[in-house]
C-alpha cells in the first residue's frame, strides 16, 4: 500500500514538473522580426523589402516635421533605407546629400566595421519633399535635425556604436550633422567635402587648376574648352537641334546661349572631378584642328549638354537652392580664354533655381561650421583626392580638434576613399574607424598597422566608382 502511495505521489510530482516546464516554455517571448521592430517605430512605414544574401534590406518612409522648430506645422514623408546585418553590430549612417538609392549598397565604413547601414534621402529631393514646399525650411540645421530624429528612432533597435559618413555633399551633410548634434555619433568619416567658408574668395580653385595633373594634360583640356567657345555659333546650332530632338527647354537659366556657356565652362572642372590623369589620352590633342563633332563629343561626355536644361536642373533644385543660400558656390577664372569669348562666366546658383523660389544668402552659415570643426572636432576623419577640384577649399583642423584627421589620397579624384590613401594613413584611418565603431580588436588597438576591413569585398554591395553628376555640383 505504501509503495502504491509513493508511486502515485511521484507520478503527480512528475506531471506537475512537466506541466510547469511546458508552461514556462509557452511563456518565453518569441523573437520579434526586425521588420516588425522597424515598423513599430511611430511614423515608420514600409515601401518595400529587397532580398540580399546575408542582409535584410528595407526601403522605408519616415514621417518628419517640415519645421523642427515648430513640429505642429505640417509633416512630410522622408525616404530612408536600412541594410540590416545584426543588431549586435555597429551602424553606419550614410547620406549622399541628394536622393537615396533604393538598391542595396554598402559604403566603405560599413564594409570596414562589418555593420548595419542606415541611408537617408536629403530633404526636398523628390519624393522626400513637402507639398506645398516651403523652401525656407531647407537649410543645414533642418536637415541635421532630420538625421537626429532618425537616429533617435533607430537607436533603440541598433544600440551599438554609430558612425556617420557621406561623400561630397554627403560629406558636408555628415559634418553639419556633427556640428549641430555632436553627441549622436561615435565618429564621422567625411569624404571629399568642400568647405566654402568665404563665398566671394575662391582663389584656391584658380591655384588648383594652375597646377593639377601635368602641363600637357592641362593644355589639352584648356584647348578644347577654348575652342568650344570660339566655335560657339556652329556648335550652338547643333545644341539647338539636340534640344529640340529631346524636348529640352531653357526657361530657368534663361536661354540656350547661357546654358551652352555654362556647360563649356564646366568642362575642365568636370574632367578633374571624375577622371584621372590617364584619361587625358582621350582628349583631342590638337583642338584647333579637331572637327566640330570631336569638340562636341568631348564636352558632352565630360560636362553633359543636358545639364543646364530645365529637365536637367529640376532634380537638383534643392542643391542649387542651398548653394545660393548657405553653402556657397565656386567661381574661377579662365586665363587661357580671351575675355571676348566669355559672356557670363561662372553663373551664380540663383540662375539655376526657378525665380518663383525666393533666395537669400547667409554668409555666416559656413563660417560657423568651419569654426566649430577647427575648435571642436572629435573623432572626425576627412578624406580628399589630390586631383579633385572640390578639395581646393577643404575642412581644416585647429588646436581644439581631438582624435581627428585630414588625409589626401594621391592621384585620386572625387571618388577618393580610405582604400586609396598611402599605406600608413590607410591603416591609421581604418584603425580609427574600427575604434570609433567599438569593434577594434586588442591587436589593432595596440598596433594600428594591423587594421583592415572586417567584411570581405562584395562586388554587389561595394561598388567604389564615384557616381558622375553632370554640371558643377559636389
Helices and strands as residue ranges (DSSP letters): H 2-27, H 34-39, E 44-52, E 55-65, E 75-84, E 91-94, H 108-113, E 116-120, G 135-137, H 140-155, E 162-167, H 169-180, E 187-191, H 203-211, H 215-230, H 232-246, H 256-265, H 267-274, G 277-282, G 287-289, H 292-302, H 310-314, H 317-322, I 323-327, G 339-341, G 349-352, H 364-376, E 380-385, G 389-392, E 405-409, G 418-420, H 423-436, H 442-446, G 448-450
